[in-house]
Amino acid sequence: MQGTIFFMKEMRKIIATLIVAIVFLYFWINGPLLQIVEAINLEAVETKYSIPILVGSDGVDSKSNTTSFNTLNFEDEESFGHVLLLVKKTPNNNWGFIADVKNNPGLSEELKTKIYEHAQQFSKKEDVIKTLPSMEMYYATISGKDKSIYLESTDIIKNIRGYAGEINVGVFIGEDGYIKRVEHIASKETQSYLSDIRNAGFYEQFKNISITKGDQQIDAVSGATLSSEAIANTVSQLISEGTPYPISNYSEIDEVNFFSLSAILNSTWIIHIVVIFLMFAFAMQHWIKKSKKTILILSSLSVIYIGFFLNNSFTYISFIHPFVGTSVSSLVGLYALFVLLGAIWGKNTYCKYVCPFGNIQRLIIQVNPLKTSKKFFISNKWIKRIRAAIAIVLLTGVLLGLRNWSNFELFPDLFGLSVLSVWFVITVITILLTMVYPMIWCRLLCPTGSILDGLSDLVNYKRKK
């Protein structure tokens, strides 16, 4: 009987591992489920009659001599030649493409004001700034010592997401077709990740990238991979949306046939994932006894390396990224695989040994001068119910589009040392509370722990007599 139970238990683990492996490989090869299909790039021959012009009081194409919407001249009638007129000639009505705010949110007056303010904020005081409309967006021209055009992704780029949703950026492009600077405008990303990106010199890589040189790459920021990849992809698509107009109006370049910019982790990510793998391997193995000393070393390594150095703690959001249209990097993907296998074969190895926030609580308990009681203020049954309810509510909200709910995690602001953020203050309070109620975050509030414990309990389920 016991042999049968053991066999069934092992079979459940093997089946769960196969399912995880198949799902992991599917998303690794095919990417997220929700993807926006890009239109095929078609080369078109443009004439002066086919160039779209926006109706309005703000003017039109600066390179065109047309100052009104009456662009069609009956040149064929004025040419010399012989034709047969079968019917009486009726004058043709003037025509054109009309853009409105309803179909093009990038043309709203509110956005026009914001673009002017942002362009002014990032420009020199002596620069002359003017906002103009194109077919799908407002843009700003900056006239001064260095002339450039300013584009902004707000309400233009909708299908690219970072960790917590869209990341709006502003891009300055010079007359020579080179990117002069990229600025973060607004997003719901965790502040510590944004600080890591800026401090790592990520935005400096955009300078002097030519929009005429096709596919190009820059280095993503380890620990903020999703955010840095989303910024690069947003810049890439924004420039594609602005090509050929309005970019060609103000850049002295012949033609932009194709431009693509992506942020890729450099080869150092391999070192990071190897270290993380070794931590999981040591935690899951059974032939080397784990002493208090080795566990202390593992906990310290987790806090220092994964926490403060990488700021790359794993979260439940990594599981659902493929279902909300967000790609994951190789580092995050393999990290997720280790976490899932640890839940299947090691009874939630991640939470017990690898999680840096859990380990920082354990280290605090080790040096705690207060005598704490293991008795919690609510029963274990209700602890599990509350934590499960939090996980279900957060998952539902994120899947329904409330991407800022994914910021319900304490460690990014702590390990990113974002001392001025609200979450940093909450984190400090939580750590102080763990001196009275040990592991209060992990036991009562952590949605990631709830999901992993649930998976582990499901695989290791024992039928009660």
Residue, then its C-alpha position, 0 to 999 in steps of 0.5 A: m500500500q505504501g509502495t503504491i502511494f509512493f509510486m502515485k506521488e512520484m508519478r504526479k511529480i513527473i506529470a507536473t514536471l512534463i506539463v511545466a516543461i512543455v508550457f515553458l518550452y512553448f512560450w520560450i519558442n513562440g513568445p506570449l499568447l497576446q501579441i499584436v500582429e504587425a502590419i507588413n512593411l510595403e514599399a510605396v511610391e509617393t507623389k505629391y497628391s498621395i501625401p496625407i495632409l491634416v486639416g486644421s489651423d496648425g499648418v501642414d507639411s513644412k517641406s510642401n509648398t501647399t498652404s491649404f488643403n486644395t492640393l489637386n491641380f488639374e494638370d492633365e487638363e492644362s497639358f497639350g495633347h488630343v483627347l476625346l470628350l464623351v461627356k460634359k466635364t464636371p469639376n472634381n471635389n478636392w480630397g484628402f485624408i482627415a484625422d480626428v481625435k476619436n480615431n487618433p488619440g495622439l492628436s488630442e489638445e491635452l496631449k499637444t500641451k503635454i508634448y510642448e511641456h515635456a519638450q521644453q522641460f528637456s530642452k535648453k532655455e534659449d531653444v524655440i519649441k513649436t508643436l505641430p500635427s501629423m496624421e497620427m501624432y503631435y510632435a515638437t520641433i526644437s530650433g536652436k543651436d542643435k535642431s531636432i524633432y521630439l516624438e512621444s509615445t503617450d497614446i501612440i504606442k499601446n501594445i508594448r508592456g514592461y513589468a507593470g504596463e506601458i512605459n511612455v518615453g520621449v525621443f529627440i531626433g537630430e537633423d542628421g537622423y541620429i537619436k539625441r536623447v531618450e527620456h522616461i515620461a510616465s509608467k507604473e513600473t516599480q520606482s527602484y527598477l526605473s532607478d536601476i535603469r537610469n543608474a546603469g547608464f541605459y539611456e546613454q546607449f540611445k545617443n548617436i544611434s542612427i535611425t537609418k541603420g536598420d536593426q540595432q541592439i543595446d544592452a538590457v539592464s540585469g534586474a530590470t530586464l522587462s522594463s529596459e526591453a520595453i523602453a527599447n521596443t517602445v522607442s523602436q515602434l515610436i520611430s516606426e510610427g513617425t516614419p516617414y512623416p513627420i521625421s522626414n520633414y525635419s531630418e536631412i536623411d534620404e530614406v528610412n526603410f526599416f528601423s528596429l532597436s532591441a535591448i538584449l542581456n549581455s552574456t553576464w546573465i549566464i553567470h547570474i543564472v548559473v549562480i541561481f541554479l547552484m543555489f537551487a541545486f544545493a537546497m534541493q539535494h539530499w546527500i549533503k546535510k544542511s547545517k545552520k552554518t550552510i543555511l546561513i551562508l545560503s541566506s546571506l548569498s541570496v540577500i547580497y547577490i540576488g537581492f541587493f546586487l541583482n534586485n531580481s527576486f522572483t514573483y508570481i507575475s512572472f508566471i502570467h507574463p505570457f498571458v498578458g502579452t509580455s515577453v520574458s528574458s532567458l534569465v527570467g524564464l530559466y529562473a521561473l523554471f527553477v522556481l516551479l521545479g523547486a515547488i514540485w520536487g522540493k516542497n517550495t524550495y524557493c520560499k524556504y531557501v532562495c527568496p532574498f526577502g524571506n532570507i532577510q527576515r530570517l537573518i533579522i530573526q537571528v539577531n533579534p534582541l526581542k523574545t518572540s513567540k511562535k504563536f501567531f495572532i490568527s490561526n494557521k487555517w485563516i493565515k492560508r485563507i487570507r494569503a490565498a485570497i490576496a493571491i487570487v484578487l491580485l492575479t485576477g486584477v492583473l489579468l483584467g488589465l490592472r497592471n499596477w497591482s503587480n507592484f504589490e511586492l516589498f523587495p524591489d524598493l528595499f533592495g533598490l534602496s528607494v528610501l523615498s518610496v511608500w513601499f520602502v517605508i512599508t517594507v521597513i515596517t514589515i521587517l520590524l514586525t517580523m521581530v514580533y511576528p516571525m516571517i509575517w510577510c511570507r506567512l500572511l501576505c505573500p502571493t508568490g508563496s501562496i501560489l507555490d505552496g498551493l502547487s507543492d500541496l497539489v503535487n504532494y496531496k495525500r488523501k485523508k482517511 
